[in-house]
């Protein structure tokens, strides 16, 4: 790759296509970014597909920086080049960079992680290693990429629903897309514990209607509370796992305890 060499590339020779994973929220806070670039200059060159001297160029990383330059009416932008790499590798580079940004929406992440997942022979471990993410995170995004409806993805893009609730609706609906969309409209109104009950009931009763699943989720459930004094290293590990896996701390601790009890035959 030519990524160590910087070039001043005419902006009118650069195209944006499917290589770049950012499809939505492209212009969010562009004015702020443009002011920063105007004051401090471009801190990091964009990455273009192919080689210098062979326009038109396709952008891999830095689409918002390009838009900011266009807003500033600049004619050129600093860029490096990937060289002749496979389009899937270019997608991987774009996704790896954008996964670290909070403003890339979950629907775009899910769609492109699913592309990589299929490319790597549905090997979630290989995708996780390539992107520096947990296998659990890859698994969640692939579930959304493969099973979420178009309606659910649009709601994700507009941030009207959470990634966790889309996954809950998919799990509770058990393959019924119409049911999943109905559940998604209602599940966000439930408490965390109500959501867990609804999903559990939906999994155990695939014939249940969406209305019945929500109704069961809203019913109070008798639970016992046990307070545990955990060693600092265990508390630290749970917090770390919760953050990395995007799982609520209480849900994670309960899951770990359940799995240990089942593994040792204390739960039949």
BELJO-V32016 format. One record per helix or strand of 3 or more residues. SS is the DSSP state (~ for helix, > for strand). FROM is the first residue (numbers start at 1). TO is the last residue. If there is no record, write none. Layout:
# BELJO-V32016
{{SS,FROM,TO} {SS,FROM,TO}}
This chain:
# BELJO-V32016
{{>,2,10} {~,11,13} {~,30,40} {>,46,50} {>,57,61} {~,63,71} {>,76,81} {~,87,98} {~,106,119} {~,124,131} {~,135,147} {~,150,157} {~,163,173} {~,177,187} {~,192,204} {~,210,218} {~,232,245} {~,249,263}}
